[in-house]
Amino acid sequence: MSRSKWKTPFIEKSLLKNLSIKKTKPIWSRRSTIYPAAVGLKLTIHNGKDMLTRKIKPEMVGHKLGEFVTTRKNFIPKKKKVVTIKQKK
């Protein structure tokens, strides 16, 4: 469900202040909307465990910061070891 049209897009006050002075601090607010002023900046966004760096592109404007940082690890099945039996002569 999208935000009401009469409301402005949400952005954290600390993030808005950092964008105005072109300073990049770690960002904990994944719910903030990406503004056009952030295009070209490298932002450090929290994914729940680590801080990941993402460069903001023009295609990202209007989306939320959390959409571009994955919070889950990919499942990689472990390979089985092949056991060889040596035969006695």
LINNORFEN-V887140 format. One line per field, one symbol per residue. phi: phi as a letter, one per 20 degrees, with the letter a starting at -180 (. if undefined). Layout:
phi=???
This chain:
phi=.efgffeeffbfffffffffdldddgdeefefeeeffefneddededoccddeceedffefneefffdcfdceffcffeefeeddeeed
